[in-house]
Structure formats: structure tokens, C-alpha cells
Amino acid sequence: MSEASMDKTDKIIVPGRVSLVVASYNHAGFLNRRMDSLIAQTYEDIEIVVIDDCSPDNSVDILRDYEDHPKVNLIIRKENGGWVTVSNQGIDVSTGEYVLFANCDDSCGPTMVERLVAAMQSSEKTGIAFCRSYMVDENDAVLGDDFTVRSADFRAYCAADVVIPKDQANRFLLHSCVIPNLSACLFRRQCFEDHGNLSAEYRVCCDWDLFFRIAQTYDISYVATALNNFRQHRKTIRSVTKDKVVYEEYFRLLLGQVNSLNLSARERMSARTHVMYLWAVHVLVPSRNSWVNIPYHLRCVLIYDPASIVFLIPGFLKRVLEIGCKATGKMLRILKREATQQ
């Protein structure tokens, strides 16, 4: 199928259907695993909308093998538009009541969509349902999972399947992007009508920004079982984006939320300290770029939330103490090992 467009006013949305949107670009090596895992879903009413964004590798050749499948709608773009543009195109042309952005380098277990739909339908107030994810390398070896690196508060709250009320969801999101992989995340289509699609104003944080917008009015359901495989490799968006851009987006998004969310004075102070701590994580590494970026990032903080400068010292002290504790712990382990060997 060639590049297509559809007038959204003429489109019929099918209740219960899940639209799996695959924005394909230059990941031919992972496409068979991606497509096979979607076709194998136990949830029956799915459509797989695959949009290739002018991939320079042989992605299109691989996708052609799937275009005759009754659940696959293959679109080949004539011009490169970028991940956000292509993903939003997928929303526009798809017909499901629910939408999932299935990144072309990830994969998933056969029951993931079924479990996410059940979580979504458990509450009419739920706008997003997401599951725990395995972190896998280029050969599918499991490196860990995303749950273990979350904050203690999140791990305690989400130890089992749970609906996270929107206010609590915003607090979790303010600490970190607790939905680290869109491939594990099901959206109610109405969310896009209410809060807009993915924003091209962000290169790295467009998903995080969307989560915040949706959590203004919708709760978020969490499935505590790892059903998704989140690929870790050198060509992910975050890994190829410069630190200068990454931290500017962090400041713009998080400091903007500090000022817009209904937070207590204590929560606002804690949030500002945490953002400064995140900056300290970047600065206090043996990298020339982190120091070169300081003047630019300082201007960003002053633009987005000047009051955060007050929390620069406690944020950096927190990171220094953390580094010191890790170094002390490492030294004690070495001394203990040496003592046992004597």
C-alpha cells in the first residue's frame, strides 16, 4: 500500500478493537520478532498499522512478507517524517478504540494486549494501561526489568495490579517516567481527542509529556507482570540524542509540571530538589560535555522556573552523598573480600 491519508470525520472507530501502531525505521534486524509477536497476540480484535518512514535498510522488504496478513495494514511513506509524525499518522489512520505504539525494535508476550485491555476495562476512568517490561539486549537476553529501578514508593504501590489515581500518577511521573516504554502502554483513543497527540516539541520526552497531559483527567492502570520486551541498544532515541537536548527537555517538562500541578509547598520543594539532583547526576560525571553544558542548562532553569535555583545546592549535595555512600560500600566489600581470602 502506498502512503495514505484518511479524513478522521469519515472514520468509524470500532469498540473493543486495539490498533497496534508500528513506526518502522531502519531496524530491519528486529522487525520479524516485532511483527511475529504482534500477530501472535491472544486478543482477537487487533489491527496492525505498520508505517515505514523511508528506511534506508531492507525494512520494507521484510514488511512486504506481512502485508497480505488480514490484520496488517502496511503504509510506505514517500518522505521521512520522523517518529512522532509517523506515530501520529498511525493514530489518524487506525480504527481501534484503543491504541498501542509498538516500537519496531521491541517485542512482547502473546497475552500482553489481552491483559492490558482487561486492565483498561476494569475502570472507566482509566486512560492508560501499562505493564512491567523486561529490559533485553540485541539478542533478547534479559538484562533486568524496569520495575526494580523505580522509586521505593512506586514499588510499594505497584507490587500487584493496581489502578493509580490521576493525582498519584502525576506524582510518580514527576519523580521519573514510570512508563519507560511505549510498547508496554495501551491508550484509550478518547485521550487523544481530549489532550492531543504526541508533541513534536519534544525529541526525547514526547511520551512523558503525553502521560502528564492524560493524567490531568484520567487514571492509569498498572499490570505487575512483565509482558513486554524493551530493547536496549545504541540506536534508541535517547542514546543518539545529545545530553544538551535531553536535559533541556527534562527542565522544560518537569519544572513546567512543578508549577502547574496541584502540589503542596512541601511537594513542590521536594520536586525542585529532585530535578536539581537529576542535573547533578549529569554534571558530576567525568565528561567534558556535562561541564560545557552548564551555562546553557543554567539559562534553561532560569527560564522555566527561577525558584529552582534555590534548590541547586541540596540537589547537588544529595548526589555527592550518594556517590560517597556507593564508594564507601564498594571499599567495604573489597576489604571484606580481602579479609576472607587471608
C-alpha positions in Angstrom: 0.0 0.0 0.0 1.3 3.5 -0.8 1.3 6.4 1.5 -2.3 7.1 2.6 -4.4 9.6 4.4 -7.9 9.5 5.8 -10.4 12.1 6.8 -10.9 11.5 10.5 -14.6 12.6 10.2 -15.2 9.6 7.8 -13.5 7.0 10.0 -15.6 4.5 12.1 -14.0 3.7 15.4 -14.6 0.0 16.3 -15.4 -0.6 20.0 -13.0 -3.0 21.7 -10.5 -3.1 18.8 -6.8 -2.4 19.5 -4.8 -0.6 16.9 -1.1 -1.6 17.2 0.9 1.2 15.5 4.4 0.2 14.3 6.5 3.2 13.3 9.2 1.4 11.3 12.6 3.0 10.6 16.0 1.3 10.0 15.5 -1.6 12.4 15.3 -4.5 9.9 17.1 -6.8 12.2 14.3 -6.7 14.8 11.2 -6.5 12.5 10.5 -10.2 12.3 10.4 -10.5 16.1 8.3 -7.4 16.4 5.7 -8.4 13.8 5.5 -12.1 14.8 4.9 -11.1 18.5 2.0 -8.9 17.5 0.4 -11.4 15.1 0.7 -14.0 17.9 -1.5 -11.9 20.3 -4.3 -13.9 22.0 -6.6 -10.8 21.9 -8.5 -11.3 18.7 -9.7 -7.9 17.6 -6.5 -6.2 16.6 -5.2 -4.3 13.6 -1.5 -3.8 13.0 -0.8 -0.5 11.3 2.8 -0.5 10.1 4.2 2.7 8.6 7.7 2.6 7.2 9.3 6.0 7.3 11.7 5.7 4.3 14.0 3.2 6.0 17.4 3.1 4.3 17.9 -0.6 5.1 15.8 -3.6 3.9 12.9 -3.0 6.4 10.4 -2.6 3.5 11.4 -6.0 2.0 10.8 -7.7 5.4 7.5 -5.9 5.9 6.3 -6.9 2.4 6.2 -10.5 3.7 3.4 -9.4 6.2 1.3 -7.1 4.0 -1.1 -9.9 2.9 -1.9 -10.8 6.5 -5.6 -9.9 7.2 -4.7 -7.9 10.3 -1.8 -5.9 8.8 -2.2 -2.5 7.1 1.2 -1.6 5.6 1.9 2.0 4.6 5.1 3.0 2.9 5.9 6.7 3.2 7.4 8.6 0.4 9.1 11.2 2.7 10.8 10.8 6.0 8.7 12.4 8.8 10.3 11.3 12.0 9.0 9.0 14.8 6.4 11.5 16.2 4.9 12.4 12.8 4.6 8.7 11.8 3.2 7.6 15.2 0.6 10.4 15.0 -0.2 9.3 11.4 -0.9 5.9 12.9 -3.4 7.3 15.3 -5.2 9.1 12.4 -5.5 6.1 10.1 -6.2 3.4 12.7 -9.8 2.4 13.8 -9.4 0.9 17.2 -11.0 2.1 20.5 -7.6 1.6 22.0 -4.1 2.4 20.6 -0.7 0.9 21.4 2.6 2.3 19.9 4.6 -0.9 19.2 8.1 0.3 18.7 9.7 -1.6 15.8 12.7 -2.8 17.8 10.7 -4.2 20.8 8.7 -7.4 21.1 6.1 -8.8 23.6 4.5 -11.9 25.0 1.3 -13.3 23.4 -1.0 -12.2 26.2 0.1 -8.6 26.6 -2.7 -6.9 24.7 -5.3 -9.1 26.3 -4.1 -8.3 29.8 -3.8 -4.5 29.0 -7.3 -4.4 27.6 -8.7 -6.1 30.7 -6.8 -3.6 32.9 -8.2 -0.7 30.8 -11.8 -2.0 31.0 -11.6 -2.5 34.8 -12.3 1.2 35.2 -14.0 3.7 33.0 -11.7 6.4 34.5 -8.6 4.6 33.1 -6.9 6.3 30.1 -3.7 4.4 30.1 -2.9 0.8 31.0 0.8 -0.4 31.1 2.7 -3.4 32.2 6.1 -4.2 33.6 8.8 -4.7 31.0 11.9 -6.8 30.7 15.0 -5.0 29.5 16.6 -7.1 26.8 19.7 -6.7 24.7 20.1 -7.0 20.9 20.0 -10.8 21.2 16.9 -10.9 23.5 19.0 -11.8 26.6 17.2 -10.4 29.7 19.2 -7.6 31.4 16.7 -6.9 34.1 13.3 -5.2 34.3 12.1 -1.7 34.6 10.3 -2.2 38.0 13.4 -2.8 40.0 14.9 0.7 39.2 11.7 2.5 40.2 11.4 4.5 43.5 10.6 2.7 46.7 7.2 4.4 46.8 6.3 3.2 43.3 7.4 -0.4 44.0 5.3 -0.5 47.2 2.3 1.0 45.5 2.5 -1.2 42.4 3.6 -4.5 43.8 0.4 -6.0 42.3 -2.0 -5.0 39.6 -3.5 -1.6 40.6 -5.3 1.5 39.3 -3.2 4.6 40.0 -5.5 7.6 40.6 -4.5 10.6 38.4 -3.1 12.7 41.2 -0.9 9.9 42.4 0.1 9.1 38.8 1.3 12.7 38.4 3.4 12.5 41.5 5.1 9.3 40.3 5.6 10.9 36.8 7.2 13.9 38.4 9.8 11.7 40.1 10.6 9.7 36.9 9.0 8.4 33.7 7.5 5.3 35.3 6.2 4.3 31.9 9.6 3.9 30.3 8.5 2.1 27.1 5.5 3.0 24.9 5.4 -0.6 23.6 4.1 -1.6 27.0 1.4 1.1 27.1 -2.2 0.9 25.9 -4.1 4.2 25.4 -7.8 4.9 25.3 -8.3 6.7 22.0 -10.5 9.3 23.7 -7.4 10.5 25.5 -6.0 11.9 22.2 -9.3 13.7 21.5 -9.2 15.2 25.0 -5.5 16.0 25.2 -3.9 15.9 21.8 -1.4 13.5 20.1 2.3 13.2 20.7 4.0 16.6 20.6 6.8 17.3 18.1 8.1 19.9 20.5 10.0 17.1 22.3 12.5 14.8 20.8 13.1 12.6 23.9 10.3 13.4 26.3 7.3 13.4 23.9 5.9 10.2 25.6 6.5 11.6 29.1 4.7 14.8 28.1 1.8 12.9 26.8 1.5 10.9 30.0 1.3 14.1 32.1 -1.4 15.5 29.8 -3.5 12.4 30.0 -3.1 12.1 33.8 -4.8 15.5 34.1 -8.1 13.8 33.8 -7.5 10.0 33.6 -6.3 7.4 36.0 -3.6 4.9 35.0 -3.8 1.1 35.4 -0.7 -1.0 36.0 -0.2 -4.7 35.3 2.5 -6.0 37.5 3.5 -8.9 35.2 6.4 -8.4 32.8 4.8 -8.9 29.3 6.9 -6.6 27.2 10.5 -6.7 26.0 12.1 -3.2 26.0 15.1 -3.3 23.6 18.4 -1.7 24.8 20.8 -0.8 22.1 22.8 2.1 20.7 20.2 3.3 18.2 17.4 4.1 20.6 16.2 7.8 20.6 17.7 8.6 24.0 21.0 7.0 23.2 21.5 9.1 20.0 20.3 12.4 21.4 22.8 14.8 22.8 22.8 15.4 26.6 22.3 19.1 25.9 18.9 18.4 24.4 17.9 15.7 26.9 18.4 17.8 30.0 16.8 20.9 28.4 13.7 18.8 27.8 13.8 17.5 31.4 13.9 21.0 32.7 11.2 22.2 30.4 8.8 19.4 31.1 9.4 18.7 34.8 9.8 22.3 36.0 6.7 23.2 34.0 4.8 20.5 35.8 6.1 21.7 39.2 4.3 25.0 38.5 1.1 23.5 37.0 0.3 20.5 39.2 -1.7 20.9 42.4 1.1 20.3 44.8 1.6 21.2 48.4 4.5 23.6 49.3 6.5 20.7 50.6 5.9 18.6 47.5 6.9 21.5 45.3 10.2 21.9 47.2 10.9 18.2 47.0 10.2 18.1 43.3 12.5 21.1 42.6 15.2 19.4 44.7 14.8 16.2 42.7 15.1 18.0 39.3 18.3 19.6 40.5 19.5 16.2 41.7 18.9 14.9 38.1 21.0 17.7 36.8 23.8 16.8 39.3 23.7 13.2 38.0 24.6 14.7 34.6 27.2 17.2 35.8 29.1 15.0 38.3 30.4 12.6 35.8 33.9 12.5 34.2 32.7 14.0 30.9 33.7 17.3 29.3 30.2 17.7 27.8 28.5 17.8 31.2 30.6 20.8 32.2 30.4 22.5 28.8 26.6 22.3 29.0 26.3 24.0 32.4 25.8 27.6 31.2 23.1 26.5 28.7 21.3 24.4 31.3 21.5 27.1 33.9 19.8 29.5 31.5 17.1 26.9 30.9 16.4 26.6 34.6 16.2 30.4 35.0 13.7 30.5 32.1 11.4 27.6 33.1 11.5 28.0 37.0 13.9 30.5 38.5 12.8 29.4 42.0 14.5 26.1 41.4 18.0 27.7 41.7 17.5 27.8 45.4 17.4 24.0 45.5 20.6 23.6 43.4 22.8 23.1 46.5 20.6 20.5 48.2 20.1 18.7 44.9 23.9 18.5 44.3 24.6 17.6 47.9 22.2 14.7 47.6 24.1 13.4 44.6 27.5 13.9 46.3 26.4 12.0 49.3 25.0 9.2 47.1 28.4 8.9 45.3 30.2 8.9 48.6 28.0 6.1 50.0 28.5 4.0 46.9 32.2 4.5 47.1 32.3 3.6 50.8 30.2 0.5 50.2 32.5 -0.6 47.4 35.5 -0.2 49.6 33.9 -2.2 52.4 33.1 -5.0 50.0 36.7 -5.1 48.8 38.1 -5.1 52.4 35.6 -7.9 53.4 36.7 -10.0 50.4 40.3 -9.5 51.1 39.8 -10.4 54.8 38.0 -13.7 53.8 40.9 -14.6 51.5 43.5 -14.3 54.2 
